[in-house]
């Protein structure tokens, strides 16, 4: 391949040559030449480090355009609003968005529609090429155009969506931003017709889970500073520290941290421990974590410190404190709540009612241990309460007025449905064919319309309608 002659066309070529353009991913040994061309042809120059995918659009083996793709911007208010992301979803799913960092048309001769055609070809090939390199397909592409120099015509022609302007800041180091005073227009392009639905779903499909960053440094937590401090004060007043030794970390601060981790979806002790490693120094200060010796930095709790507290504390007393604080601070429940159970090691089964939109908890309960009979108290005669029993207790002690409770098939039973209705709420539970009678009835109902009666002699489908279906 000859890529040294980047003046591909010596004269204006006919439009039909656009059909002969191809796109491929460059190999690492080609980056140096691509960097030289970007420095010469693009007003921002090359992106020397962190390159994740570099595409070349070619005509008969010669480079016509270069596109550089990398990780998405950390925070963009207009993007988050357009997608419908919560702060926690953004922190976890940002890997499903890719940023077009550079797009350069090479050569002195500019063919009509070349930019939009090259961009369209690159976008069509991007998901498959990215999956080959990284193991998953991105769902959304983003880029910026300088409003002082360019109109973004090629993005309009390729059906990108203009989503507002940036505030004129750029990322500097890991936690800081600096102002450059040049706001840019934000453009977004979906790479899958269901992109927004997947990006905002409660559960991401397995094909995209490799992109999730569940252990990212989450700057936006389920509890804000004032809420964490309020919960800490509540626990100080209503809960006694059961530990006799190893009290380097205050009991209330560890419990606030554990609650925050549970609210963020961490479902076992190892995940809770890892969650603490990514807290910022400011967040550790909120929680009153102790400082390291001869240092201003605060350390995160160890696995042992968390385990020692959890095996000694009464989980029901902890749950009562959490529910008391939640009911006092969150007020009326939101319209949509999800019920979900999680195990913390083998120690405790927790059940949480959480807001669909924000992930914020509304109520929490822990499983009780009970004996088969009162006379024999041996360990093997103990059994744990299940999710359904905990859910019934939560529904009985929580204000469900005007709330819609959603849950998986485990929650789909008459006692739970009746408890939600008795509390003034509605429910939307998953139904599987294991419950054959209810499933059969639901399938039969689905054959008709929910608002209009089904005609006794329906009009038969035509060939056109049958083929379209």
C-alpha positions in Angstrom: 0.0 0.0 0.0 1.3 3.4 -0.9 0.2 6.0 1.7 3.0 8.5 1.3 1.2 10.3 -1.5 -1.7 11.9 0.4 -2.6 14.1 -2.6 -4.9 11.3 -3.8 -6.7 13.2 -6.5 -4.8 15.4 -9.0 -8.0 16.9 -10.3 -11.7 17.0 -9.3 -12.7 13.3 -9.6 -16.2 12.2 -10.7 -18.7 11.6 -7.9 -19.2 7.9 -8.7 -15.7 7.3 -7.3 -17.2 7.8 -3.8 -18.6 4.3 -4.2 -15.1 2.9 -4.2 -14.0 4.2 -0.8 -13.1 1.7 1.9 -12.2 2.0 5.6 -9.8 0.0 7.7 -8.1 0.1 11.1 -4.4 1.2 11.0 -1.7 -1.0 12.5 0.6 0.4 15.3 3.5 0.7 12.9 1.4 3.1 10.8 0.7 5.5 13.7 3.9 7.6 13.1 2.9 8.5 9.5 -0.7 9.1 10.5 0.6 11.4 13.3 2.6 13.4 10.8 -0.4 13.8 8.5 -2.6 14.9 11.3 -0.1 17.5 12.5 0.0 18.9 9.0 -3.7 18.6 8.0 -5.7 19.0 11.3 -5.8 22.3 13.2 -5.4 20.5 16.5 -2.6 18.2 15.4 -2.0 14.6 16.4 -3.2 12.7 19.5 0.1 11.2 20.5 -1.0 9.0 23.5 -3.9 6.9 24.6 -4.9 6.0 21.0 -7.6 3.3 21.0 -8.7 3.1 17.4 -7.4 4.8 14.3 -9.2 4.5 11.0 -8.1 5.3 7.5 -10.6 5.8 4.6 -8.9 4.7 1.4 -9.3 5.0 -2.3 -7.4 2.3 -4.2 -5.0 1.8 -1.2 -4.3 5.5 -0.7 -5.4 7.4 2.3 -8.2 9.9 1.8 -9.2 10.6 5.4 -8.1 9.8 9.0 -10.3 9.4 12.0 -9.1 8.9 15.6 -11.4 7.5 18.2 -10.9 7.4 22.0 -12.6 7.4 25.4 -15.7 9.7 25.9 -15.6 12.9 27.8 -16.1 12.4 31.6 -19.0 14.8 32.1 -21.2 16.6 29.6 -24.5 17.9 31.0 -26.2 18.1 27.5 -25.2 14.5 26.6 -26.4 13.2 29.9 -29.7 15.0 29.5 -30.1 13.7 25.9 -29.4 10.1 26.9 -31.4 10.3 30.1 -28.5 9.1 32.3 -28.3 9.3 36.1 -24.9 10.1 37.6 -24.4 6.4 38.6 -25.3 5.2 35.1 -22.8 7.6 33.5 -20.0 6.5 35.9 -20.7 2.8 35.1 -21.5 2.9 31.3 -19.3 5.6 29.9 -17.3 3.0 28.1 -20.2 2.5 25.7 -19.6 6.0 24.3 -16.7 6.8 22.1 -15.2 10.2 21.1 -14.1 11.1 17.6 -11.0 13.1 18.6 -9.7 13.8 15.1 -11.2 13.8 11.6 -9.0 15.0 8.8 -9.6 15.0 5.0 -6.1 14.6 3.4 -4.8 16.3 0.3 -5.2 19.6 -1.4 -8.1 18.6 -3.6 -11.5 18.5 -1.9 -14.0 16.2 -3.5 -17.7 17.2 -3.1 -19.4 15.2 -0.3 -16.1 13.4 0.4 -16.1 14.4 4.2 -19.7 13.2 4.8 -19.2 10.0 2.8 -15.9 9.2 4.6 -17.6 9.9 8.0 -20.6 7.7 7.2 -18.3 4.8 6.1 -16.2 5.1 9.2 -19.3 5.1 11.5 -20.7 2.0 9.8 -17.5 0.1 10.3 -16.8 1.5 13.8 -18.9 -0.9 16.0 -17.4 -4.1 14.4 -13.8 -2.8 14.4 -14.1 -1.6 18.0 -15.5 -5.0 19.1 -12.6 -6.8 17.4 -10.1 -4.7 19.4 -12.0 -4.3 22.7 -14.6 -7.1 22.9 -17.8 -5.1 22.7 -19.6 -2.7 20.4 -20.1 1.0 21.4 -23.6 2.4 21.4 -23.0 6.1 20.9 -20.4 8.4 19.2 -19.7 12.0 20.2 -17.5 14.7 18.8 -17.0 18.5 19.0 -16.7 21.2 16.4 -15.2 24.7 16.9 -18.1 27.1 16.5 -15.7 29.9 15.5 -14.2 28.0 12.6 -16.6 25.4 11.3 -20.4 24.9 10.8 -20.3 21.1 11.2 -21.8 20.6 7.8 -20.5 17.0 7.4 -22.0 16.0 10.7 -25.4 17.4 9.7 -25.1 15.5 6.4 -24.3 12.3 8.3 -27.3 12.7 10.6 -25.4 13.6 13.8 -27.5 15.4 16.4 -26.4 18.8 17.7 -26.8 18.8 21.5 -25.7 22.2 22.8 -22.4 23.7 23.5 -19.7 23.0 26.1 -18.8 25.6 28.8 -15.2 26.1 27.5 -13.3 23.8 29.9 -10.9 21.0 29.3 -9.9 18.0 31.4 -6.6 18.5 33.2 -5.1 15.6 35.1 -7.5 13.3 36.8 -9.7 15.5 39.0 -9.2 19.0 37.6 -10.5 21.2 34.7 -9.1 24.4 33.3 -10.9 27.0 31.2 -9.7 27.5 27.6 -12.4 30.0 26.7 -13.5 28.4 23.5 -16.9 26.7 23.7 -17.5 24.0 21.2 -20.7 22.4 19.7 -21.4 18.9 20.9 -22.6 16.3 18.3 -24.0 12.9 19.1 -24.6 9.9 16.8 -26.3 6.6 17.8 -24.5 3.4 16.6 -27.5 1.2 17.5 -31.2 2.1 17.0 -31.8 1.0 20.6 -28.8 2.9 22.0 -30.7 5.2 24.4 -32.9 2.3 25.7 -29.9 0.2 26.4 -27.9 3.0 28.0 -30.7 3.8 30.4 -31.9 0.2 31.1 -31.9 -1.2 34.6 -29.8 -4.1 33.4 -27.3 -3.8 30.5 -27.5 -6.8 28.1 -24.6 -9.3 28.4 -23.1 -8.3 25.0 -22.3 -4.9 26.4 -21.3 -5.7 30.0 -17.6 -5.9 29.2 -17.7 -2.1 28.8 -19.1 -1.5 32.3 -16.8 0.0 34.8 -18.3 -1.1 38.1 -15.1 -0.2 40.1 -14.7 3.3 38.7 -13.8 6.3 40.9 -17.4 7.4 41.4 -17.5 11.1 42.0 -21.3 11.0 42.2 -22.5 8.8 45.0 -25.9 7.6 46.1 -25.6 9.9 49.1 -24.3 13.4 49.0 -22.2 15.0 51.7 -25.0 16.4 53.7 -27.0 13.1 53.5 -23.9 11.1 54.6 -23.4 13.4 57.5 -27.1 13.2 58.4 -27.1 9.4 58.3 -23.9 9.4 60.4 -25.5 11.5 63.1 -28.6 9.3 63.1 -26.5 6.1 63.6 -24.5 7.7 66.4 -27.7 8.3 68.3 -29.5 5.1 67.6 -26.9 2.4 67.2 -24.3 1.0 69.7 -20.8 -0.1 68.5 -20.7 -3.9 69.2 -16.9 -4.1 68.8 -14.6 -4.5 71.8 -11.4 -4.1 69.8 -10.1 -2.9 66.4 -12.0 0.4 66.6 -9.7 2.4 64.4 -12.6 3.3 62.2 -15.7 4.7 64.0 -18.7 2.3 63.8 -21.0 4.9 62.3 -18.5 5.8 59.5 -18.1 2.2 58.5 -21.9 1.7 58.5 -22.5 4.8 56.4 -19.9 3.6 54.0 -21.5 0.1 53.8 -24.9 1.7 53.3 -23.5 3.8 50.4 -21.9 0.7 48.8 -25.2 -1.2 49.1 -27.1 1.7 47.6 -24.6 1.7 44.7 -25.3 -1.9 43.9 -22.3 -3.7 45.6 -23.7 -7.1 46.6 -20.9 -8.8 48.5 -18.2 -7.9 51.0 -15.4 -8.0 48.5 -17.2 -5.6 46.2 -17.9 -3.3 49.2 -14.3 -3.3 50.1 -13.2 -2.5 46.5 -15.7 0.3 46.5 -13.9 2.0 49.4 -10.6 2.0 47.5 -12.0 4.4 44.9 -13.4 7.0 47.2 -11.7 10.4 46.9 -9.9 12.0 49.8 -12.8 14.4 50.2 -15.3 11.6 50.4 -13.1 9.8 53.0 -13.1 13.0 55.0 -16.9 13.1 55.0 -16.9 9.6 56.5 -14.2 10.5 59.1 -11.8 7.8 57.9 -8.6 8.0 59.9 -5.4 9.5 58.4 -2.4 7.4 57.6 0.6 7.8 59.9 2.7 10.9 59.1 0.4 11.8 56.2 -2.6 13.9 55.4 -4.2 11.1 53.3 -7.0 9.1 54.8 -7.0 5.4 54.4 -10.0 3.2 53.3 -11.3 0.4 55.5 -9.7 -3.0 55.1 -11.6 -6.2 54.3 -10.9 -7.4 57.9 -12.3 -4.2 59.5 -15.5 -4.5 57.5 -15.9 -8.2 58.2 -15.3 -7.8 62.0 -18.1 -5.2 62.2 -20.6 -7.1 60.0 -20.2 -10.4 62.0 -20.8 -8.6 65.3 -23.6 -6.1 64.4 -27.3 -7.0 64.6 -28.4 -6.6 60.9 -32.0 -6.0 61.9 -31.0 -3.1 64.2 -29.0 -1.7 61.4 -31.9 -2.1 58.9 -34.3 -0.4 61.4 -31.9 2.6 61.7 -31.5 2.9 57.9 -35.3 2.8 57.4 -35.9 5.3 60.1 -33.4 7.7 58.6 -34.7 7.1 55.0 -38.3 7.7 56.0 -37.4 10.9 57.9 -35.3 12.3 55.0 -36.7 11.1 51.7 -40.3 11.9 52.4 -42.9 10.6 49.9 -41.7 7.8 47.8 -41.1 8.3 44.0 -43.4 7.0 41.4 -41.4 3.9 40.4 -39.5 1.7 42.9 -37.5 -1.6 42.2 -37.3 -4.4 44.7 -34.2 -6.4 44.7 -32.4 -8.8 47.1 -28.6 -9.2 47.6 -26.4 -11.3 49.8 -23.5 -9.8 51.9 -21.2 -12.8 52.0 -23.1 -15.5 53.8 -23.8 -13.2 56.7 -27.0 -11.4 55.7 -29.6 -11.2 52.9 -30.7 -7.6 52.3 -33.7 -6.4 50.3 -33.9 -2.8 49.0 -36.6 -0.7 47.5 -34.9 1.8 45.1 -35.9 4.7 42.9 -35.8 3.6 39.2 -34.5 7.0 38.0 -31.8 7.8 40.6 -31.1 4.5 42.2 -31.6 6.2 45.6 -33.0 3.7 48.3 -36.4 4.2 49.9 -36.4 1.3 52.3 -34.2 -1.6 53.3 -34.7 -4.8 55.2 -32.5 -7.8 56.3 -33.5 -11.4 56.6 -34.2 -12.8 60.1 -32.8 -16.1 61.4 -35.4 -18.3 62.9 -35.4 -21.8 64.4 -37.5 -24.8 63.4 -38.5 -25.3 67.0 -38.0 -23.5 70.3 -36.5 -26.5 72.2 -33.5 -27.3 69.9 -31.3 -24.3 69.3 -28.5 -26.1 67.4 -26.9 -24.3 64.5 -28.2 -26.7 61.8 -31.8 -26.1 62.9 -31.5 -22.4 62.0 -32.9 -21.3 58.7 -33.0 -17.8 57.1 -36.0 -15.8 56.0 -36.4 -15.4 52.3 -36.8 -12.4 50.0 -40.6 -12.7 49.9 -41.0 -12.5 53.6 -38.7 -9.5 53.9 -40.6 -7.8 51.1 -43.9 -8.3 52.9 -42.4 -6.6 56.0 -41.1 -3.7 53.9 -44.4 -3.2 52.3 -46.2 -3.2 55.6 -43.9 -0.6 57.2 -43.3 1.7 54.1 -45.5 4.3 52.6 -46.4 2.9 49.1 -49.0 5.5 48.3 -48.9 6.3 44.5 -45.8 4.2 44.0 -45.3 1.5 41.3 -43.2 -1.5 42.6 -41.3 -3.5 40.0 -39.6 -6.8 40.6 -38.5 -10.1 39.0 -40.5 -13.3 38.8 -39.6 -14.3 42.4 -41.9 -11.5 43.6 -44.8 -12.5 41.4 -47.2 -14.1 43.9 -50.6 -13.2 45.4 -49.4 -12.2 48.9 -46.9 -9.6 47.6 -49.3 -8.3 45.0 -52.0 -7.9 47.6 -49.6 -6.2 50.1 -48.6 -3.6 47.5 -52.3 -2.9 46.6 -53.2 -2.7 50.3 -50.4 -0.1 50.7 -51.9 2.1 48.0 -49.4 1.3 45.3 -49.3 -0.6 42.0 -47.0 -3.4 40.9 -45.3 -4.6 37.7 -43.7 -8.0 38.4 -42.1 -10.3 35.8 -44.0 -13.5 34.9 -42.3 -16.7 33.7 -43.8 -19.8 32.2 -43.0 -21.8 35.4 -46.2 -20.3 36.8 -48.1 -22.0 34.1 -51.7 -21.0 35.0 -50.9 -17.3 35.4 -48.6 -17.3 32.3 -51.3 -19.0 30.2 -53.9 -16.4 31.4 -51.5 -13.5 30.6 -50.7 -14.9 27.1 -54.5 -15.2 26.4 -55.0 -11.6 27.6 -52.2 -10.4 25.4 -54.0 -11.6 22.3 -56.5 -8.8 22.6 -56.1 -5.1 23.1 -56.1 -3.7 26.6 -58.4 -0.8 25.8 -60.7 -2.1 23.1 -62.8 -5.3 22.9 -61.5 -8.0 20.6 -64.0 -8.5 17.7 -65.6 -11.9 17.4 -64.9 -12.1 13.6 -61.7 -10.2 13.1 -60.8 -9.0 9.6 -58.3 -11.5 8.1 -54.8 -10.2 7.4 -53.9 -9.3 3.8 -50.8 -10.4 2.1 -49.2 -7.0 2.6 -49.9 -6.9 6.4 -48.8 -10.6 6.8 -45.5 -10.0 5.2 -44.9 -6.8 7.1 -45.5 -8.6 10.3 
